[in-house]
Amino acid sequence: MTGTVKSFELPDGRTISIETGKLAKQADGSVVVKMGDTMLLAAVVAKQETAENVDFMPLSVEYKEKYAASGRFPGGFFKREARASDYEILISRLVDRALRPLFPDDFHAEVQVSITLISADTTMLPDALACLAASSALTISDIPFNGPISEVRVGRINGKFVINPSLPAMGESDIDIMVAASIHNIIMVEGELKEISEDDLVEALKFAHEAIKVQCNAQLALATLIKEPKTKREYSHETNDAEFKEKLRSETYQQLYDLAKKGNPNKQERHKAFSDAKEKFISSLPEEEKEAKKFMIDRYFHEVEKDAVRNSTLDTRIRVDGRKLDEIRPIWSEVDYLPAAHGSAIFTRGETQSLTTVTLGTKLDEQVIDGAVIEDKISFILHYNFPSFATGEVKANRGTSRREIGHGNLALRALKNVLPSGTDNLYTIRIVSDILESNGSSSMATVCAGTMALMDAGVKILKPVSGIAMGLITDHSSGKYAVLSDILGDEDHLGDMDFKVCGTRDGITACQMDIKVEGLSFEIVKEALAQAKRGRMHILDEMENTISSPRPDYKPFVPRIFQMKVPRDFIGAIIGPGGKVIQEMQKTTGTTIVIEEVGEFGVIDIIANNAEAKDAVVEKIKRIVAVPEIGEIYKGKVKNIAPFGAFIEILPGQDGLLHISEIDWKRLNTVEEVLKVGDEVEVKLIDVDPKTGKLKLSRKVLLPKPATDSTKK
């Protein structure tokens, strides 16, 4: 059976096809997107009806990888795909954040979007195709959707922008960002960058948008090719009362506007003032109307509050907490707060606070990534935790949320490229950010606290990194807009943009942007980036007042790691039969020894609590890998005795023959006259048999030669 197919080309000539009508035909919409050997199946379904009094978009996006797609078995006992990995969750979030603003405001039916990797080219990351697949399925379905949109990865290799570069090529790129957009507007951006400029980021966004326009037009063309195209379904999910809505607005708007104009930096007090205004209006209503219109009151009041706060900011250029548009909240910070942690920092900005720790571990602590496409070990881990008490709420703890995984990943990407590499950093590093207070920008507080905790731990980061969240309020009717620095939670919720920018003094290292409004110009993006840079510099100044550079050494209780390399052929000898040799070294020295084969070498990490233990291991390993040299003197142990001589172990696993005639200058009848098994003796290597490699030793050449009879008088 053949389906309906629409294909298009990327700027470099590679082809992507979208096919429908062949798989998953009972879904409201389904497509297969194919690029090379990579194939994604996307299926979308929406309920016909919605639950009563639902005023939000119940959207769930699930990205899943099938291990069979790359010819692999899942790990674990059950050998089947289990709960979503962090990688799958991050891709799900990328698609969710791009799709969510595109549904009609009053469409509240539950929608499920399922994206499955069914064939994988392991040189191509599939996340760059996931949003294209989801949007295509929605575009050809009867589900109301203001798309199409698409998403691409942008890299820059040797100064040239590339759309959806291969995985090997990404190793040479200084940009790795995902950009989602419609034909007209950028919607979402997320990624990491190697200290690039604001202008370069804008150019990358423009380049991405041109490619996305082609992909959106392909989706529209596919919809026209379908034999029986679907008409978007009609819906009516809201009951409205225009007269009551106007009454609520006329009686509350000015009061809410004045509260916003007044400005109050205390979130709890501010929220109480707005809540009191709402309760005052409700108390003025007849009892039967209070109950009958409870749901409408909540919805309408939120709309009025949103308009009042936004208009106050646009009119007065003063924000709801009393700050100027580009003003950063007060900052205080502290390092070495936790005496037993390897590194720690508190970073507080306004009512947002992160307590962050750094733990230094070994290769044994690396995180193993076992995905259908990506198999790897990660030596830098960052975890972000957001307990409910941070906002003064009571909520059940149901494990790590998708939001926590996403915020942690953003902070990780901001910091990863300033970590030292090679022998400058032999540790596995884990950062944990616990958010203790939150009123906006907690992920950016994590970046700042993470930088300071790394320096407190003595990690030689290349440069400090700070982060700031930018907001935007626009009014298309008047043309007014306001770019906000260091946004509050309220400004994120009520505003049009959440643009997080992280970087050093020399450039941007990570960014994340979500747009909630159409028509955002690149000029406004440039203005936001310039304002963000000024804010980042101010925050870096404040951080450097507390700690300006990494400590000269690690804390005394941090295990030291010494690394050495040996030829690969010696790995077996160092480990020994059944691990006997390495286990004995660890036992006698109290160290941990980790060996990894890298190319032609064995890379050995020696983890020790003191220099003496490390030196003892190094000496033992050097003896194991040493190549016997003629003329060298060795201190060896008698391993065995024969009538003709003794076998001496001069190096681990390497014995030489000390012939009876080479033991002493005087004639011996038996070896036992001088030596016994277990004795330690100094010997000199006098020859190596070129055919057999057998070692010939001498003890007597190290002894004074007695006088001969001819010299005696």
Secondary structure, DSSP 8 states (H G I E B T S, - for coil): ---EEEEEE-TTS-EEEEEESSS-TTSSEEEEEEETTEEEEEEEEE-SS--TT--S--EEEEEEE-GGGGT----SSS-S--S--HHHHHHHHHHHHHHGGGS-TT--S-EEEEEEEEE--TTS-THHHHHHHHHHHHHTSSS-----EEEEEEEEETTEEEES--HHHHTTEEEEEEEEEESS-EEEEEEEEEEE-HHHHHHHHHHHHHHHHHHHHHHHHHHHHSSS-------------HHHHHHHHHHHHHHHHHHHHH--S-HHHHHHHHHHHHHHHHHTS-HHHHHHTHHHHHHHHHHHHHHHHHHHHHHHSB-TTS-BTT----EEEEES-STTSSEEEEEEETTEEEEEEEEEE-GGG-EEEE-SS-EEEESEEEEEE--GGGGT------S--HHHHHHHHHHHHHHHTTS--GGG--SEEEEEEEEEE-SS-HHHHHHHHHHHHHHHHT---SS--EEEEEEEEEETTTTEEEEEES--HHHHHHSSEEEEEEEETTEEEEEEEEE-SS---HHHHHHHHHHHHHHHHHHHHHHHHH--S--SS--TTS-EEEEEEEEGGGHHHHH-GGGHHHHHHHHHHT-EEEEEEETTEEEEEEEESSHHHHHHHHHHHHHHH----TT-EEEEEEEEEETTEEEEEEETTEEEEEEGGGT-SS--S-GGGT--TT-EEEEEEEEE-TTT--EEEESGGGS-----GGG--
